């Protein structure tokens, strides 16, 4: 089995508070995994470390066969831009740019021309059912549409893995259901590996595996 994520013995403290206490996990290519647990269990801290946004105090981490903890500076930024996609509860779209322009930004940062980036962004938005909304700014889009734009932005560089932190937390039940189904279409059509932090048992039940965190460790669900 080919693993996209291999994390071993991840520890993280903030001052005297130990948030992660030797967390280990492996995620296979094209697998959709959810991480659940109460607030303060360490889920988001782990996601930030897996996504290279934070560095652990101890442990090892390989993503797509690269020892990411050995990367620094520009190499780490390049790896993050090309290999990792992020979707957050608050979509963080830039309000002054249109949907297609928001999606283009990571592609242009990675060195693609504006023409190529726009073509790829328009194609992605089309796949996500947003062809008619590409020229609209975030304030002109619904919450569900904004989140799909954020997903397109996360996918534009064909990442090895996409991390989602409470991606449907602000959506109504119908829009939430559509978004959940979208994650699995992405896996089926693109072979996308997805790790999702969620409090939503419905979303977790759809995933290939659900991991439960308590007090900085993975535990069996109660």
C-alpha positions as CSV (number, residue, x, y, z in Angstrom):
1,X,0.0,0.0,0.0
2,X,1.3,3.5,-0.9
3,X,1.1,6.0,1.9
4,X,0.8,9.7,1.2
5,X,1.2,10.6,4.9
6,X,3.4,8.9,7.4
7,X,3.6,10.6,10.8
8,X,5.3,9.0,13.8
9,X,5.5,10.1,17.4
10,X,4.3,13.6,16.8
11,X,4.6,15.8,20.0
12,X,3.7,19.4,20.5
13,X,3.6,21.7,23.5
14,X,2.6,25.3,24.1
15,X,4.4,26.4,27.2
16,X,3.8,23.8,29.8
17,X,0.7,22.5,28.0
18,X,1.4,19.3,26.0
19,X,-1.2,19.3,23.2
20,X,0.1,16.3,21.2
21,X,1.5,13.3,23.0
22,X,3.2,11.0,20.5
23,X,0.6,10.9,17.7
24,X,1.2,8.4,14.8
25,X,-0.9,7.9,11.7
26,X,-0.6,6.7,8.1
27,X,-2.9,7.8,5.3
28,X,-3.0,5.9,2.0
29,X,-3.3,7.4,-1.5
30,X,-6.9,8.3,-2.4
31,X,-8.1,7.7,1.2
32,X,-10.5,10.0,2.9
33,X,-9.9,10.1,6.7
34,X,-11.7,12.1,9.3
35,X,-10.3,13.2,12.7
36,X,-12.8,13.7,15.4
37,X,-12.7,14.6,19.1
38,X,-13.8,17.3,21.5
39,X,-12.5,20.8,21.4
40,X,-9.0,21.0,22.8
41,X,-8.2,17.4,21.9
42,X,-5.4,18.5,19.6
43,X,-7.1,18.0,16.2
44,X,-6.3,21.4,14.7
45,X,-2.8,21.4,16.1
46,X,-2.2,18.0,14.4
47,X,-3.7,19.2,11.1
48,X,-1.4,22.3,11.1
49,X,1.6,20.1,11.6
50,X,0.6,17.6,8.9
51,X,0.0,20.6,6.6
52,X,3.5,22.0,7.4
53,X,2.0,25.2,8.9
54,X,3.5,24.3,12.3
55,X,6.6,22.3,13.4
56,X,6.4,19.5,16.0
57,X,8.7,19.3,19.1
58,X,9.4,15.7,18.3
59,X,8.5,13.0,15.8
60,X,8.8,12.4,12.1
61,X,6.6,13.3,9.1
62,X,6.8,12.3,5.5
63,X,4.3,13.5,2.9
64,X,4.4,11.9,-0.6
65,X,7.8,10.3,0.4
66,X,9.4,13.6,1.3
67,X,10.8,14.2,4.8
68,X,9.1,17.6,5.3
69,X,10.6,18.3,8.6
70,X,14.0,18.4,6.8
71,X,12.8,21.2,4.5
72,X,13.3,24.9,5.3
73,X,12.6,28.3,4.0
74,X,11.8,28.4,0.3
75,X,11.9,24.7,-0.2
76,X,9.2,24.2,2.5
77,X,7.0,27.0,1.0
78,X,7.4,25.5,-2.5
79,X,6.4,22.0,-1.1
80,X,3.4,23.4,0.7
81,X,2.2,25.4,-2.4
82,X,2.5,22.4,-4.8
83,X,1.8,19.4,-2.6
84,X,-0.7,20.5,0.0
85,X,-4.2,22.0,-0.4
86,X,-6.1,23.6,2.5
87,X,-9.8,24.2,3.1
88,X,-10.9,25.9,6.3
89,X,-14.2,26.6,8.0
90,X,-13.8,30.3,7.0
91,X,-12.9,30.1,3.4
92,X,-10.4,33.1,3.4
93,X,-11.2,34.2,-0.1
94,X,-9.7,37.5,-1.1
95,X,-12.8,39.9,-1.3
96,X,-11.4,42.1,-4.0
97,X,-10.8,39.3,-6.5
98,X,-13.4,37.2,-8.5
99,X,-13.9,33.5,-7.9
100,X,-11.6,32.6,-10.8
101,X,-8.9,35.0,-9.7
102,X,-9.0,33.5,-6.2
103,X,-8.5,30.1,-7.6
104,X,-5.7,31.2,-9.9
105,X,-3.5,32.6,-7.2
106,X,-1.7,29.4,-6.0
107,X,-1.1,28.4,-9.6
108,X,0.6,31.7,-10.4
109,X,2.6,31.5,-7.2
110,X,3.9,28.1,-8.4
111,X,5.1,29.7,-11.7
112,X,2.3,29.1,-14.2
113,X,1.3,31.9,-16.6
114,X,-1.8,33.9,-16.0
115,X,-3.4,32.4,-19.1
116,X,-2.7,28.8,-18.1
117,X,-3.8,29.5,-14.5
118,X,-7.0,31.0,-15.7
119,X,-7.8,28.1,-18.0
120,X,-7.2,25.6,-15.3
121,X,-9.1,27.6,-12.7
122,X,-12.1,27.9,-15.0
123,X,-12.0,24.1,-15.7
124,X,-12.0,23.4,-12.0
125,X,-14.8,25.8,-11.2
126,X,-16.8,24.1,-14.0
127,X,-16.2,20.7,-12.4
128,X,-17.5,22.0,-9.2
129,X,-20.6,23.5,-10.8
130,X,-19.5,27.1,-10.7
131,X,-19.0,28.0,-14.4
132,X,-21.6,30.7,-14.2
133,X,-20.1,32.2,-11.0
134,X,-16.5,32.5,-12.0
135,X,-16.6,36.3,-12.5
136,X,-18.4,37.0,-9.2
137,X,-16.6,38.3,-6.1
138,X,-17.0,36.4,-2.8
139,X,-19.6,38.9,-1.5
140,X,-21.9,37.9,-4.5
141,X,-21.6,34.2,-3.7
142,X,-23.5,32.0,-1.2
143,X,-21.7,30.3,1.6
144,X,-21.7,27.0,-0.2
145,X,-20.4,28.6,-3.4
146,X,-17.7,30.3,-1.5
147,X,-16.6,27.0,0.0
148,X,-16.5,25.3,-3.4
149,X,-14.3,28.2,-4.7
150,X,-12.0,27.5,-1.7
151,X,-11.9,23.8,-2.6
152,X,-11.1,24.7,-6.3
153,X,-8.2,26.9,-5.0
154,X,-7.0,24.0,-2.8
155,X,-7.0,21.7,-5.8
156,X,-5.5,24.0,-8.5
157,X,-1.9,22.7,-8.0
158,X,-3.0,19.0,-7.9
159,X,-1.9,18.5,-4.3
160,X,-0.8,15.1,-2.9
161,X,-3.2,15.7,0.0
162,X,-6.0,18.1,0.8
163,X,-6.6,19.1,4.5
164,X,-10.0,20.4,5.5
165,X,-10.6,21.9,8.9
166,X,-14.4,21.9,9.8
167,X,-15.2,22.6,6.1
168,X,-18.9,22.5,6.5
169,X,-19.2,24.1,9.9
170,X,-20.9,27.3,8.7
171,X,-23.2,25.8,6.1
172,X,-26.9,24.9,6.3
173,X,-27.9,21.2,6.2
174,X,-28.7,21.0,2.5
175,X,-25.5,22.8,1.4
176,X,-23.5,20.7,3.9
177,X,-24.8,17.5,2.3
178,X,-23.8,18.7,-1.1
179,X,-20.3,19.6,0.1
180,X,-19.8,16.2,1.8
181,X,-20.8,14.5,-1.4
182,X,-18.3,16.7,-3.3
183,X,-15.4,15.4,-1.3
184,X,-16.1,11.8,-2.3
185,X,-16.6,12.8,-6.0
186,X,-13.1,14.4,-5.8
187,X,-11.7,11.2,-4.5
188,X,-13.4,9.0,-7.1
189,X,-12.7,11.3,-10.1
190,X,-9.3,12.7,-9.2
191,X,-7.9,10.1,-6.8
192,X,-7.6,12.9,-4.2
193,X,-6.4,12.1,-0.7
194,X,-8.3,14.1,1.9
195,X,-7.9,14.5,5.7
196,X,-10.8,16.2,7.4
197,X,-11.1,17.5,10.9
198,X,-14.8,17.6,11.8
199,X,-17.3,17.6,14.6
200,X,-19.9,16.3,12.1
201,X,-20.7,12.6,12.7
202,X,-22.5,12.5,9.3
203,X,-19.4,13.5,7.4
204,X,-17.2,11.2,9.5
205,X,-19.5,8.3,8.8
206,X,-18.9,8.7,5.1
207,X,-15.2,8.6,5.3
208,X,-13.0,5.5,4.7
209,X,-11.8,5.8,8.3
210,X,-12.5,7.9,11.3
211,X,-9.8,8.6,13.9
212,X,-10.8,9.9,17.4
213,X,-8.5,12.2,19.4
214,X,-8.7,12.7,23.2
215,X,-6.1,14.6,25.3
216,X,-3.5,14.7,22.5
217,X,-3.7,11.0,21.5
218,X,-5.8,8.8,19.2
219,X,-8.2,6.6,21.1
220,X,-10.9,4.0,20.3
221,X,-14.3,5.7,19.9
222,X,-16.4,5.6,23.0
